[in-house]
């Protein structure tokens, strides 16, 4: 069996990577300049991945939440932005030549979830860069209330916001 690169070892300026991953989150995103893209969070070690608008139809049926795949030949880029899905410094961008292959499921224990206790969120000790970059975090709790959709300005652009009230076990 061929060797695989570790997700934690991915760096830019190389395209001949070969990794085994599990898709733990997948969604489609629409933007005015870029059209529709497929966005994902992949694990053996959490990293964000993107399939651009011109490649969505090619990869759409191959990628779904919970599947394990082998990815070969893709670009690794810096992960920029104020809101990021993972702490990995880089993200994966699919190319027209990226190959997606079947592989046996990664072990059930490989979920990518790292639940954070409510107190850590409320106190703000989760991340030393908390005021600079916001990461998505995993919490376990009960959704008690969901607000109506609210339009708010973010960086000079209107965006939709929903607030959720969660209850902890305490």
VMD Tcl script that builds the backbone (N, CA, C; Angstrom):
set m [mol new atoms 510]
animate dup $m
set s [atomselect $m all]
$s set {name element resname resid chain x y z} {
  {N N UNK 1 A 0.848 -1.182 0.000}
  {CA C UNK 1 A 0.000 0.000 0.000}
  {C C UNK 1 A 0.893 1.245 0.000}
  {N N UNK 2 A 0.514 2.213 -0.776}
  {CA C UNK 2 A 1.287 3.458 -0.873}
  {C C UNK 2 A 1.187 4.252 0.421}
  {N N UNK 3 A 2.222 5.033 0.677}
  {CA C UNK 3 A 2.229 5.877 1.866}
  {C C UNK 3 A 1.306 7.069 1.678}
  {N N UNK 4 A 0.774 7.551 2.789}
  {CA C UNK 4 A -0.085 8.729 2.779}
  {C C UNK 4 A 0.599 9.843 3.548}
  {N N UNK 5 A 0.385 11.076 3.089}
  {CA C UNK 5 A 0.851 12.237 3.834}
  {C C UNK 5 A -0.127 12.495 4.974}
  {N N UNK 6 A 0.370 13.055 6.068}
  {CA C UNK 6 A -0.483 13.423 7.193}
  {C C UNK 6 A -1.077 14.808 6.935}
  {N N UNK 7 A -2.355 14.992 7.250}
  {CA C UNK 7 A -2.999 16.295 7.066}
  {C C UNK 7 A -2.253 17.364 7.851}
  {N N UNK 8 A -1.786 17.024 9.037}
  {CA C UNK 8 A -1.074 18.007 9.864}
  {C C UNK 8 A 0.243 18.455 9.225}
  {N N UNK 9 A 0.772 17.689 8.268}
  {CA C UNK 9 A 2.048 18.023 7.628}
  {C C UNK 9 A 1.884 18.790 6.314}
  {N N UNK 10 A 0.659 19.037 5.867}
  {CA C UNK 10 A 0.442 19.722 4.590}
  {C C UNK 10 A 0.978 21.144 4.628}
  {N N UNK 11 A 1.621 21.537 3.531}
  {CA C UNK 11 A 2.173 22.891 3.389}
  {C C UNK 11 A 2.006 23.330 1.940}
  {N N UNK 12 A 2.019 24.651 1.678}
  {CA C UNK 12 A 1.875 25.145 0.298}
  {C C UNK 12 A 3.058 24.759 -0.602}
  {N N UNK 13 A 2.906 25.102 -1.880}
  {CA C UNK 13 A 3.953 24.980 -2.893}
  {C C UNK 13 A 4.234 23.546 -3.323}
  {N N UNK 14 A 3.257 22.676 -3.166}
  {CA C UNK 14 A 3.373 21.307 -3.649}
  {C C UNK 14 A 1.963 20.856 -4.003}
  {N N UNK 15 A 1.805 20.086 -5.071}
  {CA C UNK 15 A 0.467 19.606 -5.429}
  {C C UNK 15 A 0.358 18.091 -5.389}
  {N N UNK 16 A 1.437 17.385 -5.308}
  {CA C UNK 16 A 1.383 15.925 -5.344}
  {C C UNK 16 A 1.212 15.317 -3.950}
  {N N UNK 17 A 0.251 15.810 -3.229}
  {CA C UNK 17 A -0.077 15.256 -1.923}
  {C C UNK 17 A -0.963 14.029 -2.112}
  {N N UNK 18 A -0.943 13.144 -1.138}
  {CA C UNK 18 A -1.803 11.952 -1.132}
  {C C UNK 18 A -2.232 11.751 0.317}
  {N N UNK 19 A -3.529 11.989 0.601}
  {CA C UNK 19 A -4.014 11.898 1.982}
  {C C UNK 19 A -5.274 11.042 2.065}
  {N N UNK 20 A -5.485 10.463 3.244}
  {CA C UNK 20 A -6.747 9.774 3.565}
  {C C UNK 20 A -7.517 10.696 4.486}
  {N N UNK 21 A -8.788 10.935 4.153}
  {CA C UNK 21 A -9.582 11.873 4.946}
  {C C UNK 21 A -10.990 11.321 5.172}
  {N N UNK 22 A -11.659 11.953 6.108}
  {CA C UNK 22 A -13.085 11.717 6.341}
  {C C UNK 22 A -13.746 13.088 6.326}
  {N N UNK 23 A -14.857 13.220 5.598}
  {CA C UNK 23 A -15.580 14.489 5.544}
  {C C UNK 23 A -16.529 14.535 6.736}
  {N N UNK 24 A -16.285 15.470 7.670}
  {CA C UNK 24 A -17.165 15.552 8.840}
  {C C UNK 24 A -18.215 16.646 8.701}
  {N N UNK 25 A -17.987 17.618 7.824}
  {CA C UNK 25 A -18.980 18.664 7.535}
  {C C UNK 25 A -18.847 19.034 6.066}
  {N N UNK 26 A -19.982 19.244 5.393}
  {CA C UNK 26 A -19.960 19.675 3.995}
  {C C UNK 26 A -21.161 20.576 3.751}
  {N N UNK 27 A -20.952 21.650 3.007}
  {CA C UNK 27 A -22.040 22.570 2.669}
  {C C UNK 27 A -21.696 23.285 1.378}
  {N N UNK 28 A -22.736 23.822 0.741}
  {CA C UNK 28 A -22.534 24.629 -0.462}
  {C C UNK 28 A -22.671 26.087 -0.080}
  {N N UNK 29 A -21.847 26.911 -0.695}
  {CA C UNK 29 A -21.827 28.338 -0.376}
  {C C UNK 29 A -21.929 29.119 -1.683}
  {N N UNK 30 A -22.749 30.162 -1.677}
  {CA C UNK 30 A -22.884 31.029 -2.846}
  {C C UNK 30 A -22.291 32.390 -2.541}
  {N N UNK 31 A -21.432 32.869 -3.439}
  {CA C UNK 31 A -20.884 34.215 -3.319}
  {C C UNK 31 A -21.027 34.898 -4.671}
  {N N UNK 32 A -21.180 36.209 -4.641}
  {CA C UNK 32 A -21.357 36.959 -5.882}
  {C C UNK 32 A -20.157 36.791 -6.818}
  {N N UNK 33 A -18.919 36.990 -6.323}
  {CA C UNK 33 A -17.815 36.885 -7.278}
  {C C UNK 33 A -17.492 35.449 -7.689}
  {N N UNK 34 A -17.722 34.481 -6.788}
  {CA C UNK 34 A -17.253 33.125 -7.059}
  {C C UNK 34 A -18.310 32.120 -7.442}
  {N N UNK 35 A -19.590 32.474 -7.367}
  {CA C UNK 35 A -20.638 31.500 -7.640}
  {C C UNK 35 A -20.740 30.482 -6.525}
  {N N UNK 36 A -21.217 29.289 -6.864}
  {CA C UNK 36 A -21.401 28.249 -5.855}
  {C C UNK 36 A -20.112 27.455 -5.671}
  {N N UNK 37 A -19.788 27.156 -4.413}
  {CA C UNK 37 A -18.632 26.311 -4.112}
  {C C UNK 37 A -19.059 25.251 -3.111}
  {N N UNK 38 A -18.278 24.194 -3.020}
  {CA C UNK 38 A -18.473 23.175 -1.991}
  {C C UNK 38 A -17.409 23.421 -0.935}
  {N N UNK 39 A -17.831 23.555 0.317}
  {CA C UNK 39 A -16.916 23.775 1.438}
  {C C UNK 39 A -16.985 22.552 2.344}
  {N N UNK 40 A -15.846 22.141 2.903}
  {CA C UNK 40 A -15.801 20.943 3.738}
  {C C UNK 40 A -14.826 21.106 4.890}
  {N N UNK 41 A -15.074 20.353 5.958}
  {CA C UNK 41 A -14.087 20.162 7.020}
  {C C UNK 41 A -13.698 18.689 6.957}
  {N N UNK 42 A -12.396 18.450 6.814}
  {CA C UNK 42 A -11.866 17.102 6.670}
  {C C UNK 42 A -11.046 16.738 7.894}
  {N N UNK 43 A -11.040 15.441 8.227}
  {CA C UNK 43 A -10.168 14.973 9.305}
  {C C UNK 43 A -9.383 13.771 8.836}
  {N N UNK 44 A -8.235 13.620 9.194}
  {CA C UNK 44 A -7.536 12.901 10.209}
  {C C UNK 44 A -7.078 13.959 11.195}
  {N N UNK 45 A -6.777 15.141 10.729}
  {CA C UNK 45 A -6.541 16.330 11.538}
  {C C UNK 45 A -7.333 17.418 10.823}
  {N N UNK 46 A -8.136 18.164 11.522}
  {CA C UNK 46 A -9.081 19.079 10.872}
  {C C UNK 46 A -8.415 20.070 9.927}
  {N N UNK 47 A -8.953 20.153 8.705}
  {CA C UNK 47 A -8.509 21.124 7.708}
  {C C UNK 47 A -9.712 21.474 6.841}
  {N N UNK 48 A -9.760 22.718 6.377}
  {CA C UNK 48 A -10.838 23.170 5.500}
  {C C UNK 48 A -10.473 22.824 4.058}
  {N N UNK 49 A -11.467 22.492 3.240}
  {CA C UNK 49 A -11.242 22.214 1.819}
  {C C UNK 49 A -12.321 22.900 1.000}
  {N N UNK 50 A -11.960 23.329 -0.216}
  {CA C UNK 50 A -12.877 24.044 -1.098}
  {C C UNK 50 A -12.834 23.461 -2.503}
  {N N UNK 51 A -14.036 23.318 -3.083}
  {CA C UNK 51 A -14.181 22.980 -4.493}
  {C C UNK 51 A -14.807 24.197 -5.146}
  {N N UNK 52 A -14.098 24.838 -6.078}
  {CA C UNK 52 A -14.586 26.082 -6.684}
  {C C UNK 52 A -15.753 25.830 -7.639}
  {N N UNK 53 A -16.438 26.918 -7.982}
  {CA C UNK 53 A -17.646 26.881 -8.800}
  {C C UNK 53 A -17.474 26.062 -10.080}
  {N N UNK 54 A -16.380 26.231 -10.780}
  {CA C UNK 54 A -16.198 25.539 -12.060}
  {C C UNK 54 A -15.975 24.035 -11.910}
  {N N UNK 55 A -15.726 23.555 -10.683}
  {CA C UNK 55 A -15.494 22.128 -10.456}
  {C C UNK 55 A -16.611 21.446 -9.670}
  {N N UNK 56 A -17.608 22.208 -9.206}
  {CA C UNK 56 A -18.676 21.646 -8.367}
  {C C UNK 56 A -19.348 20.463 -9.052}
  {N N UNK 57 A -19.731 20.597 -10.310}
  {CA C UNK 57 A -20.453 19.514 -10.991}
  {C C UNK 57 A -19.593 18.254 -11.118}
  {N N UNK 58 A -18.294 18.406 -11.195}
  {CA C UNK 58 A -17.390 17.263 -11.325}
  {C C UNK 58 A -17.276 16.462 -10.019}
  {N N UNK 59 A -17.258 17.160 -8.879}
  {CA C UNK 59 A -17.005 16.494 -7.592}
  {C C UNK 59 A -18.247 16.318 -6.722}
  {N N UNK 60 A -19.355 16.956 -7.079}
  {CA C UNK 60 A -20.544 17.001 -6.220}
  {C C UNK 60 A -21.003 15.621 -5.753}
  {N N UNK 61 A -21.099 14.658 -6.641}
  {CA C UNK 61 A -21.624 13.336 -6.275}
  {C C UNK 61 A -20.592 12.453 -5.573}
  {N N UNK 62 A -19.336 12.832 -5.613}
  {CA C UNK 62 A -18.282 12.028 -4.983}
  {C C UNK 62 A -18.074 12.362 -3.511}
  {N N UNK 63 A -18.543 13.540 -3.086}
  {CA C UNK 63 A -18.250 14.051 -1.749}
  {C C UNK 63 A -19.528 14.175 -0.935}
  {N N UNK 64 A -19.564 13.540 0.220}
  {CA C UNK 64 A -20.727 13.634 1.097}
  {C C UNK 64 A -20.278 13.435 2.543}
  {N N UNK 65 A -21.076 13.973 3.446}
  {CA C UNK 65 A -20.727 13.939 4.866}
  {C C UNK 65 A -20.621 12.507 5.366}
  {N N UNK 66 A -19.546 12.234 6.103}
  {CA C UNK 66 A -19.341 10.927 6.708}
  {C C UNK 66 A -18.505 9.972 5.875}
  {N N UNK 67 A -18.242 10.302 4.607}
  {CA C UNK 67 A -17.482 9.375 3.761}
  {C C UNK 67 A -15.980 9.524 3.997}
  {N N UNK 68 A -15.268 8.440 3.760}
  {CA C UNK 68 A -13.806 8.442 3.814}
  {C C UNK 68 A -13.293 8.327 2.388}
  {N N UNK 69 A -12.278 9.112 2.053}
  {CA C UNK 69 A -11.755 9.144 0.686}
  {C C UNK 69 A -10.242 9.296 0.702}
  {N N UNK 70 A -9.640 8.995 -0.425}
  {CA C UNK 70 A -8.243 9.313 -0.678}
  {C C UNK 70 A -8.249 10.490 -1.640}
  {N N UNK 71 A -7.522 11.550 -1.300}
  {CA C UNK 71 A -7.386 12.715 -2.174}
  {C C UNK 71 A -5.955 12.767 -2.684}
  {N N UNK 72 A -5.818 12.963 -3.993}
  {CA C UNK 72 A -4.503 13.015 -4.620}
  {C C UNK 72 A -4.443 14.241 -5.527}
  {N N UNK 73 A -3.358 14.998 -5.442}
  {CA C UNK 73 A -3.083 16.101 -6.362}
  {C C UNK 73 A -4.025 17.295 -6.157}
  {N N UNK 74 A -3.730 18.103 -5.185}
  {CA C UNK 74 A -4.516 19.299 -4.869}
  {C C UNK 74 A -3.567 20.389 -4.396}
  {N N UNK 75 A -4.088 21.588 -4.271}
  {CA C UNK 75 A -3.281 22.729 -3.834}
  {C C UNK 75 A -3.523 22.979 -2.352}
  {N N UNK 76 A -2.472 23.330 -1.643}
  {CA C UNK 76 A -2.572 23.735 -0.239}
  {C C UNK 76 A -2.260 25.227 -0.182}
  {N N UNK 77 A -3.201 26.002 0.381}
  {CA C UNK 77 A -3.065 27.459 0.443}
  {C C UNK 77 A -3.197 27.933 1.882}
  {N N UNK 78 A -2.739 29.151 2.141}
  {CA C UNK 78 A -2.935 29.749 3.462}
  {C C UNK 78 A -4.426 29.932 3.717}
  {N N UNK 79 A -4.857 29.660 4.931}
  {CA C UNK 79 A -6.254 29.874 5.327}
  {C C UNK 79 A -6.354 31.269 5.921}
  {N N UNK 80 A -6.999 32.173 5.198}
  {CA C UNK 80 A -7.138 33.559 5.632}
  {C C UNK 80 A -8.544 33.809 6.119}
  {N N UNK 81 A -8.758 34.944 6.755}
  {CA C UNK 81 A -10.103 35.377 7.107}
  {C C UNK 81 A -10.319 35.482 8.597}
  {N N UNK 82 A -11.329 36.247 8.942}
  {CA C UNK 82 A -11.665 36.458 10.346}
  {C C UNK 82 A -12.430 35.287 10.933}
  {N N UNK 83 A -13.149 34.550 10.093}
  {CA C UNK 83 A -13.933 33.408 10.557}
  {C C UNK 83 A -13.423 32.172 9.834}
  {N N UNK 84 A -12.879 31.223 10.603}
  {CA C UNK 84 A -12.305 30.030 10.002}
  {C C UNK 84 A -12.928 28.786 10.618}
  {N N UNK 85 A -13.025 27.725 9.815}
  {CA C UNK 85 A -13.645 26.494 10.303}
  {C C UNK 85 A -12.693 25.620 11.100}
  {N N UNK 86 A -11.397 25.783 10.911}
  {CA C UNK 86 A -10.416 24.972 11.647}
  {C C UNK 86 A -9.236 25.848 12.059}
  {N N UNK 87 A -8.409 25.306 12.933}
  {CA C UNK 87 A -7.205 26.026 13.362}
  {C C UNK 87 A -6.016 25.732 12.453}
  {N N UNK 88 A -6.182 24.830 11.507}
  {CA C UNK 88 A -5.088 24.496 10.591}
  {C C UNK 88 A -4.686 25.761 9.833}
  {N N UNK 89 A -3.384 26.061 9.718}
  {CA C UNK 89 A -2.960 27.302 9.054}
  {C C UNK 89 A -3.206 27.302 7.538}
  {N N UNK 90 A -3.514 26.133 6.973}
  {CA C UNK 90 A -3.714 26.027 5.530}
  {C C UNK 90 A -5.077 25.425 5.212}
  {N N UNK 91 A -5.461 25.503 3.946}
  {CA C UNK 91 A -6.680 24.855 3.469}
  {C C UNK 91 A -6.374 24.171 2.144}
  {N N UNK 92 A -7.230 23.238 1.764}
  {CA C UNK 92 A -7.076 22.485 0.524}
  {C C UNK 92 A -7.983 23.094 -0.539}
  {N N UNK 93 A -7.451 23.249 -1.760}
  {CA C UNK 93 A -8.269 23.679 -2.895}
  {C C UNK 93 A -8.154 22.610 -3.978}
  {N N UNK 94 A -9.319 22.075 -4.384}
  {CA C UNK 94 A -9.345 21.056 -5.422}
  {C C UNK 94 A -8.943 21.662 -6.766}
  {N N UNK 95 A -8.284 20.865 -7.579}
  {CA C UNK 95 A -7.887 21.227 -8.938}
  {C C UNK 95 A -8.695 20.386 -9.930}
  {N N UNK 96 A -8.702 20.747 -11.213}
  {CA C UNK 96 A -9.362 19.882 -12.201}
  {C C UNK 96 A -8.750 18.476 -12.229}
  {N N UNK 97 A -7.483 18.357 -11.855}
  {CA C UNK 97 A -6.801 17.061 -11.870}
  {C C UNK 97 A -6.805 16.353 -10.515}
  {N N UNK 98 A -7.481 16.914 -9.518}
  {CA C UNK 98 A -7.556 16.256 -8.209}
  {C C UNK 98 A -8.310 14.937 -8.369}
  {N N UNK 99 A -7.740 13.892 -7.812}
  {CA C UNK 99 A -8.393 12.580 -7.870}
  {C C UNK 99 A -9.000 12.261 -6.507}
  {N N UNK 100 A -10.234 11.763 -6.538}
  {CA C UNK 100 A -10.953 11.346 -5.333}
  {C C UNK 100 A -11.168 9.847 -5.468}
  {N N UNK 101 A -10.596 9.084 -4.554}
  {CA C UNK 101 A -10.669 7.628 -4.617}
  {C C UNK 101 A -11.364 7.077 -3.375}
  {N N UNK 102 A -11.950 5.903 -3.549}
  {CA C UNK 102 A -12.566 5.184 -2.438}
  {C C UNK 102 A -11.477 4.706 -1.488}
  {N N UNK 103 A -11.794 4.678 -0.206}
  {CA C UNK 103 A -10.935 3.997 0.764}
  {C C UNK 103 A -11.819 3.459 1.880}
  {N N UNK 104 A -11.305 2.499 2.606}
  {CA C UNK 104 A -12.050 1.967 3.744}
  {C C UNK 104 A -12.279 3.088 4.736}
  {N N UNK 105 A -13.405 2.996 5.454}
  {CA C UNK 105 A -13.720 4.029 6.436}
  {C C UNK 105 A -12.594 4.185 7.438}
  {N N UNK 106 A -12.310 5.431 7.768}
  {CA C UNK 106 A -11.376 5.693 8.855}
  {C C UNK 106 A -12.037 5.212 10.142}
  {N N UNK 107 A -11.272 4.909 11.174}
  {CA C UNK 107 A -11.862 4.404 12.420}
  {C C UNK 107 A -12.944 5.335 12.969}
  {N N UNK 108 A -13.944 4.745 13.640}
  {CA C UNK 108 A -15.044 5.533 14.196}
  {C C UNK 108 A -14.557 6.613 15.143}
  {N N UNK 109 A -13.441 6.375 15.816}
  {CA C UNK 109 A -12.909 7.363 16.755}
  {C C UNK 109 A -12.382 8.619 16.079}
  {N N UNK 110 A -12.179 8.574 14.761}
  {CA C UNK 110 A -11.690 9.744 14.025}
  {C C UNK 110 A -12.903 10.574 13.621}
  {N N UNK 111 A -13.291 11.486 14.493}
  {CA C UNK 111 A -14.483 12.300 14.227}
  {C C UNK 111 A -14.148 13.757 14.006}
  {N N UNK 112 A -12.984 14.176 14.469}
  {CA C UNK 112 A -12.623 15.580 14.343}
  {C C UNK 112 A -13.252 16.462 15.401}
  {N N UNK 113 A -14.159 15.905 16.193}
  {CA C UNK 113 A -14.835 16.708 17.202}
  {C C UNK 113 A -13.957 16.870 18.435}
  {N N UNK 114 A -13.878 18.100 18.903}
  {CA C UNK 114 A -13.158 18.417 20.123}
  {C C UNK 114 A -14.070 19.316 20.943}
  {N N UNK 115 A -15.035 18.707 21.659}
  {CA C UNK 115 A -16.007 19.523 22.399}
  {C C UNK 115 A -15.330 20.462 23.385}
  {N N UNK 116 A -15.900 21.646 23.487}
  {CA C UNK 116 A -15.401 22.684 24.380}
  {C C UNK 116 A -16.449 22.904 25.459}
  {N N UNK 117 A -16.011 23.005 26.700}
  {CA C UNK 117 A -16.940 23.236 27.801}
  {C C UNK 117 A -17.465 24.665 27.749}
  {N N UNK 118 A -18.723 24.848 28.115}
  {CA C UNK 118 A -19.364 26.165 28.077}
  {C C UNK 118 A -18.567 27.227 28.827}
  {N N UNK 119 A -18.045 26.860 30.011}
  {CA C UNK 119 A -17.324 27.846 30.823}
  {C C UNK 119 A -16.148 28.450 30.061}
  {N N UNK 120 A -15.455 27.615 29.282}
  {CA C UNK 120 A -14.308 28.084 28.503}
  {C C UNK 120 A -14.768 29.121 27.480}
  {N N UNK 121 A -15.916 28.901 26.859}
  {CA C UNK 121 A -16.453 29.865 25.895}
  {C C UNK 121 A -16.862 31.159 26.574}
  {N N UNK 122 A -17.550 31.038 27.702}
  {CA C UNK 122 A -18.068 32.224 28.388}
  {C C UNK 122 A -16.952 33.092 28.957}
  {N N UNK 123 A -15.893 32.463 29.450}
  {CA C UNK 123 A -14.784 33.203 30.038}
  {C C UNK 123 A -13.874 33.774 28.945}
  {N N UNK 124 A -13.856 33.141 27.768}
  {CA C UNK 124 A -13.046 33.636 26.659}
  {C C UNK 124 A -11.610 33.166 26.683}
  {N N UNK 125 A -11.335 32.045 27.359}
  {CA C UNK 125 A -9.962 31.544 27.443}
  {C C UNK 125 A -9.658 30.491 26.385}
  {N N UNK 126 A -10.566 30.267 25.463}
  {CA C UNK 126 A -10.400 29.217 24.461}
  {C C UNK 126 A -9.222 29.474 23.540}
  {N N UNK 127 A -9.021 30.715 23.123}
  {CA C UNK 127 A -8.039 31.027 22.088}
  {C C UNK 127 A -7.374 32.358 22.407}
  {N N UNK 128 A -6.064 32.383 22.392}
  {CA C UNK 128 A -5.373 33.639 22.698}
  {C C UNK 128 A -5.568 34.675 21.602}
  {N N UNK 129 A -5.908 34.251 20.387}
  {CA C UNK 129 A -6.178 35.169 19.282}
  {C C UNK 129 A -7.676 35.429 19.141}
  {N N UNK 130 A -8.442 35.245 20.217}
  {CA C UNK 130 A -9.902 35.273 20.143}
  {C C UNK 130 A -10.435 36.558 19.522}
  {N N UNK 131 A -9.768 37.680 19.743}
  {CA C UNK 131 A -10.258 38.938 19.191}
  {C C UNK 131 A -9.821 39.140 17.739}
  {N N UNK 132 A -8.909 38.314 17.264}
  {CA C UNK 132 A -8.398 38.470 15.907}
  {C C UNK 132 A -9.062 37.487 14.948}
  {N N UNK 133 A -9.094 36.217 15.310}
  {CA C UNK 133 A -9.653 35.182 14.450}
  {C C UNK 133 A -10.657 34.372 15.249}
  {N N UNK 134 A -11.822 34.119 14.670}
  {CA C UNK 134 A -12.848 33.320 15.323}
  {C C UNK 134 A -12.910 31.958 14.652}
  {N N UNK 135 A -12.752 30.901 15.441}
  {CA C UNK 135 A -12.828 29.546 14.932}
  {C C UNK 135 A -14.175 28.957 15.309}
  {N N UNK 136 A -14.656 28.059 14.456}
  {CA C UNK 136 A -15.833 27.295 14.840}
  {C C UNK 136 A -15.402 26.333 15.937}
  {N N UNK 137 A -16.249 26.129 16.923}
  {CA C UNK 137 A -15.945 25.189 17.996}
  {C C UNK 137 A -17.096 24.212 18.117}
  {N N UNK 138 A -16.821 23.060 18.707}
  {CA C UNK 138 A -17.835 22.037 18.916}
  {C C UNK 138 A -18.346 22.133 20.341}
  {N N UNK 139 A -19.656 22.236 20.488}
  {CA C UNK 139 A -20.280 22.219 21.807}
  {C C UNK 139 A -21.374 21.167 21.799}
  {N N UNK 140 A -21.635 20.611 22.967}
  {CA C UNK 140 A -22.715 19.649 23.121}
  {C C UNK 140 A -23.700 20.253 24.097}
  {N N UNK 141 A -24.944 20.327 23.694}
  {CA C UNK 141 A -25.963 20.910 24.552}
  {C C UNK 141 A -27.325 20.824 23.894}
  {N N UNK 142 A -28.292 21.403 24.542}
  {CA C UNK 142 A -29.658 21.408 24.031}
  {C C UNK 142 A -29.982 22.804 23.514}
  {N N UNK 143 A -30.532 22.871 22.295}
  {CA C UNK 143 A -30.970 24.151 21.743}
  {C C UNK 143 A -32.302 24.492 22.394}
  {N N UNK 144 A -32.332 25.610 23.135}
  {CA C UNK 144 A -33.523 26.025 23.868}
  {C C UNK 144 A -34.330 27.043 23.067}
  {N N UNK 145 A -33.631 27.888 22.329}
  {CA C UNK 145 A -34.318 28.952 21.593}
  {C C UNK 145 A -33.504 29.332 20.359}
  {N N UNK 146 A -34.207 29.651 19.261}
  {CA C UNK 146 A -33.564 30.120 18.033}
  {C C UNK 146 A -34.213 31.439 17.649}
  {N N UNK 147 A -33.391 32.460 17.426}
  {CA C UNK 147 A -33.918 33.783 17.083}
  {C C UNK 147 A -34.367 33.809 15.626}
  {N N UNK 148 A -35.195 34.787 15.276}
  {CA C UNK 148 A -35.501 34.984 13.854}
  {C C UNK 148 A -34.241 35.458 13.124}
  {N N UNK 149 A -34.242 35.319 11.806}
  {CA C UNK 149 A -33.111 35.783 11.003}
  {C C UNK 149 A -33.017 37.297 11.117}
  {N N UNK 150 A -31.801 37.768 11.391}
  {CA C UNK 150 A -31.553 39.203 11.541}
  {C C UNK 150 A -30.488 39.604 10.519}
  {N N UNK 151 A -30.658 40.743 9.878}
  {CA C UNK 151 A -29.663 41.256 8.937}
  {C C UNK 151 A -28.720 42.181 9.705}
  {N N UNK 152 A -27.418 41.866 9.662}
  {CA C UNK 152 A -26.417 42.681 10.349}
  {C C UNK 152 A -25.309 43.043 9.359}
  {N N UNK 153 A -24.639 44.157 9.616}
  {CA C UNK 153 A -23.531 44.590 8.763}
  {C C UNK 153 A -22.231 43.980 9.279}
  {N N UNK 154 A -21.505 43.297 8.406}
  {CA C UNK 154 A -20.209 42.717 8.731}
  {C C UNK 154 A -19.226 43.186 7.663}
  {N N UNK 155 A -18.220 43.929 8.098}
  {CA C UNK 155 A -17.230 44.481 7.163}
  {C C UNK 155 A -17.891 45.247 6.020}
  {N N UNK 156 A -18.936 45.997 6.351}
  {CA C UNK 156 A -19.600 46.832 5.361}
  {C C UNK 156 A -20.586 46.102 4.470}
  {N N UNK 157 A -20.837 44.815 4.731}
  {CA C UNK 157 A -21.776 44.041 3.915}
  {C C UNK 157 A -22.881 43.492 4.801}
  {N N UNK 158 A -24.102 43.466 4.277}
  {CA C UNK 158 A -25.215 42.870 5.006}
  {C C UNK 158 A -25.099 41.351 4.960}
  {N N UNK 159 A -25.324 40.732 6.117}
  {CA C UNK 159 A -25.307 39.277 6.192}
  {C C UNK 159 A -26.382 38.821 7.164}
  {N N UNK 160 A -26.841 37.590 7.005}
  {CA C UNK 160 A -27.890 37.059 7.875}
  {C C UNK 160 A -27.273 36.448 9.128}
  {N N UNK 161 A -27.970 36.629 10.251}
  {CA C UNK 161 A -27.485 36.110 11.529}
  {C C UNK 161 A -28.649 35.441 12.251}
  {N N UNK 162 A -28.382 34.303 12.845}
  {CA C UNK 162 A -29.339 33.605 13.704}
  {C C UNK 162 A -28.633 33.364 15.031}
  {N N UNK 163 A -29.290 33.672 16.127}
  {CA C UNK 163 A -28.722 33.418 17.454}
  {C C UNK 163 A -29.424 32.205 18.064}
  {N N UNK 164 A -28.647 31.356 18.707}
  {CA C UNK 164 A -29.198 30.174 19.374}
  {C C UNK 164 A -28.885 30.252 20.862}
  {N N UNK 165 A -29.867 29.925 21.684}
  {CA C UNK 165 A -29.664 29.820 23.123}
  {C C UNK 165 A -29.505 28.342 23.435}
  {N N UNK 166 A -28.363 27.991 24.045}
  {CA C UNK 166 A -28.062 26.602 24.357}
  {C C UNK 166 A -28.086 26.371 25.855}
  {N N UNK 167 A -28.435 25.149 26.238}
  {CA C UNK 167 A -28.417 24.782 27.656}
  {C C UNK 167 A -27.399 23.664 27.838}
  {N N UNK 168 A -26.560 23.834 28.852}
  {CA C UNK 168 A -25.545 22.867 29.211}
  {C C UNK 168 A -26.156 21.840 30.161}
  {N N UNK 169 A -25.398 20.794 30.481}
  {CA C UNK 169 A -25.905 19.792 31.427}
  {C C UNK 169 A -25.916 20.305 32.858}
  {N N UNK 170 A -25.254 21.437 33.104}
  {CA C UNK 170 A -25.161 21.954 34.479}
  {C C UNK 170 A -26.384 22.741 34.864}
}
mol reanalyze $m
mol bondsrecalc $m
mol representation Tube
mol addrep $m
